[in-house]
């Protein structure tokens, strides 16, 4: 609703500028415009209106640079308002609103550029001819072998670069408000790393931008209100290990990573196995559980939450789906197992998966 109101403001303000052009060229008369307007200034009225309409058009199709033509349009508009103050002083009100919108638009553009730089710096090594062979599974626990066969990785290329599109909802505290989000995540398995970019609808008219990055063995997390004010900037050894746990917990979406040398496997029962990941001087481990036919059911680990570790649980919640190189569950719940009880804080759907640069 807020977006519709913003676009309506663009259009109405632009059309009002058209009135100045029409009067200058004697195409129409308006009692609201009592001051004479020369033809050169009439052209400026038209240019300001066109820039505002162009800003509205680019905003409506979600082009990240929509704020640039809008800002130029607002500057021209305000110049005209000052020049014709007696007739058009109230046009300052929509200009102020549009300036506020462009400030937020600039923040979004800057944040997205940061994410794009992060993604561009990821150097996933693609081995399109390196197929997973049955003998590659031999050193693994039987439950892991069963899972990888069930996931369909045997005879398929080892996944090196993955792009995931996600949506869902999350909470920041037990019994807190659920917030919807859309996210895109890029993952490399050789070397291990990811960049996760999320747009979270916090409240009507307010949103959060989030970036979770794991690169060169180091993790960082950034959360920003309206893409302008950072409220979380986290890094350090605890974040490094928490990021590694996340990489393990999401491995169901790129299961051939289970064969990479930085992950070692230990038997943990007939239908469970423990993965121990060591990379960049950091080690993290977690327990994978499977059903009798080889589907991955859950991953659990001791993961940092703030300054202490808590039990962290990732659970598959739907039937298996198929991508070009693997089978995976598309719905997941993520929970903290607290002393006060289990708290499911994230409900996630993965609705598109692409591998190694393929296009869908």
N, C-alpha and C positions, 0 to 999 in steps of 0.2 A: 504493500500500500504506500509506503514511504517513497519507494522508487517511482511509482506512478505519479505521485504528487510532485516529485522533483522534475520528472520529464514534462509534466504539465506546466510547471513554472518556467522551464526553458522555453517551451513553445509560445506561451502567452507573452512572455517578455520579448521574444524575437518578433512576434507579430506587431507588438506595439512599436518596435523600432521601424517596422515597415511603414507605419503611419507617417513617420518623419520623412522617409524617402518619398512617399506618395505626395505629401504636401509640397516638398521642394520641387518636384517635377510637375506639379499642378495636375496630378492624377486624381486627387480627391481633396476635400477640405474637412478639417476636424476642429470643432469648437474648443476641444481640450488643448490644441496647439495654437496659441494666439500670437506667438512670436514668429517673425519671418525666418525661413530656413533657406539658405542659399543652396544651389545645386551641388557644389563641392561637399558641403556639410550633409546634404541629403544622401550623397554616396556613402559618407561615413556612417550615417544611420543604417543604410542598407548593409554595409560590410559587418557592422556590429551584430545585426540581426542574423545574417548568414552564419557568422561564427558561432552564435548561440545555437542555431539550428543544427550546425555541424557537431557541436559539442553534445547536443541531445541525441543525435543519430549514433555517434560513436559510443555514447554511454549506454544506449539501448541495446547495442550488440556486444557490450562488455569488453570493448577495447580499452586496455589499461591506460592509454595516453589521452583519454577523452578530456581530461582536465586542462590540457594545453590549449586547444582552440577555445574552450570555455573561458579560461583566464584572459586570453587576448580579447574575447568578446566582451567580458565584464569591464576590462580596462577602458575599451573604446566607449562602452555604454556609459560608464561613470563620467568620462570626459564630456560626453554630450549632455549629460544631466547637469553638470556644473555650468556648462555653456548656456544651457536653456533652463536654468534653475527654476524660474517662476512657473514654467509649464510642467516640468518633469521631475521635480525634487522627490516625489514619492517613489520614483524608480530606484532610488538608493536602497530601499528595503529589499526587493528581490536581488539586487546586486550583492548585498551583504550575505544573503542566504546562499547565493551561488558561490561566493568566495569561500564560505565555510565548507561547501560541498567540494570545491576544488582542492582545499587543504587536505581533506580526507582522501580525495582521489590521488593527490600527490603521494600521501603516505602509503596507500595501497600499491601504487606504481613502484615506489622505492623499495617496499618490502618484497614485492614480487621479483624485482630486479636482483635483490640479494639472493633469493632462492634460485633464480636462473643462473647466477654466477656459481652457486654451490653445485648445482647439477652439472654445469659445464666443466667443473673441476673434477668430477668423478671420472675415473679412468678404468672402466670395466674392461677386462681383457676377454674378448669374444673368441671362442674356439668352436666355430660352427661345425667342424668336422669331428670334434672330440665327442664321440657317442658313449653313453653309459653302457658298459658290457656286464653280463651276468657275473663274470669273475671279479669285477670291481666291488661287488657286494659281499664277497666271501669273508673279509675280515670283520664284518659287522655282526652285532647281536642278531639272533634270529627274528626278533620282533621288528627290528629296523629293516632287515632284508625284506620281510613280508610287507611292510609299509611301502617301501620304495617300489616293489613290484606292483602293488596295488595302485600306487600313484602313477604307474605307467611310465617311469623314467627309463627303464631298460630299453636300449635300442634308440633312444632319443638323445639329442644334443644336451650336454651339460648346460644348464642355464647360467648365464654370466651377468646379464642386465635385465632387470624386470621393472616394468612400470605398472603401478596399481592405482586404480581409481576407486575411491571409497566414499561412503556416506554412513551416517548413523547419528547417535546421540551420546552425550556424556554428562557426567556430574563432576563437580569439584569437591563435594563433600557429601557424606551420607545424608539422605533425605533432602538433599539440595535440589535446585531447579535443574531439570533436564534441558540440555542445550543441543540443538541440531547442528550438524557440521557436514561439510563436504571437504574431501581431501584428495591430494595426489601424492603418491610416494614413488620414489625412484630407488632401486636397490641394485648394488653390485655384489657379486659373490666372490670375485677374484680381482682385487682384494675385497674383503667384507666391508660394506658401508651402506648407508641410506641417507636420503633427504626426504622428510615428510613435511608437506605444506598443507595447512588446514585453515579453512574459513569457518569460524564458529559463530552462530547466531546467539549471542549472549542474552540480549533483551531486545524488544522492539525498537528499531532504530540504532542499535548498538551491536557491534560485533568485535570478535577477537581474531587476530591473525596469529597462527602458531607455526613455528618451524622447529622440528626435531632433527638433528643431524648427527650421524656417526661416520667419521671419516678419519683415515690414518690411525685407527685405534682410539680416537678421542670423540667424546660425545659433547654436544652443546644443545641447549634448549632455549628458545626465545618465544615469549608470548607478549603481544602488543595489543593495547586497546585502540580500536579504530585505525590500526596500522600506524599510529603516531607515537604512542607513549608505551615504552616497554615496562611491563610489570613483572616479568620473570626473565632473568638472564642467568642461566645455570650452566656450570661447567666444572671440571675437576675429576679426581679419581672415582668418586661415587657415581657421577653422571656417566663416566666412561664405562663402568661395569653395568650400570642400568641400561645403557644403550646396547651393550653386548647381549644382555638378557632379552631385550626387545628383538634383536636380530635372530636369536635362537627361537623365540616364541612365535615369530612369523614365518619360520622356515617351511611350514606346510605349504606356503605359496611358491616356494622355490626349493623343492625337496632334494634336488641333486646337490645342493650345498652340503648335505650330510656327508658327502664323499670328500669334501675339501680337507686338506691336511691340518688346518687349524682346529678341526673338531675331532675329538677322540670319543669313542663310545664304550660304555660299560653296561653289562647285563644288570638288570634290576628286577628280575622276575620274568615269568613267561610272556606277559603282555606289557612290559615296560622296559625302558632303557634310559640311562643317564648320559647326556651329552656334556662334555667338558670342552669349552672353547678357550683357546689361548691365542691372543693376538696383541701386538703392540705392547707387550709387557703386562697385560691385564688378563685375568682368568675369570670366567663365569661358568656356572653349570646349572643344569635343570633337568627335570624328569619328564620324559615323554611317555604317555600312556596310549595304548592302541586297543581296538576290539579284535575279536577272533578272526575277522576276515581281512585285517590289515589297515583299516581306516584309523587315522590319527584322531584321538579323542580330546587330548588336552596336553598342556605343557604347564609345569609348575616349578617355581624357583623361589629362593630367598632374594628379593630384589629391594634395592634402596627406595624408600619412600621418605622424602625429606632427609633426615639425618640417620634414621634407623632402617634396618631391613625388616621387611614384612613378607609373609607368604603371598605370592603373586600367582594367579591362575588364569590361563587362557583356555577357553573351551570352545570346541566346534559345535555348531548349533543347527546344521542342516545337512541335506544330502549332498553328495559329491557332485561337483561340476567339472567340466573338461576344458582345458585350454589346448593350445597347439602341442605342448610338450608335457603336460602333467594333468592330474586330477586333483581337485582341492575342494575344501568346504568354503563357501562364500560368506557365511555368517558366523560371527564369533562374539562371545561375551568375555570381557576381561574384568577380573575381580581382585580385590584385596581381601585376604582372609584375616580379619582383625580379631582381637580378643572379644570385641563386642558382637561379632558375627560377620558373615560374609557380606561384602559390599561390592556389588556389580556396578562399576562406575562407567563402563564403556560398552556400548552395543554397536557392533561394526558390521557393515556389509561391504564386501569387495565385489563390485559390479563389472569390472573390466580388468583383465590381466593381459599384458603383452610382454613378449620376451625378445631380447637381443635385437631391438630395433624394428620388429615387425609392426605393421600398421593394421588397425581394425577400423 
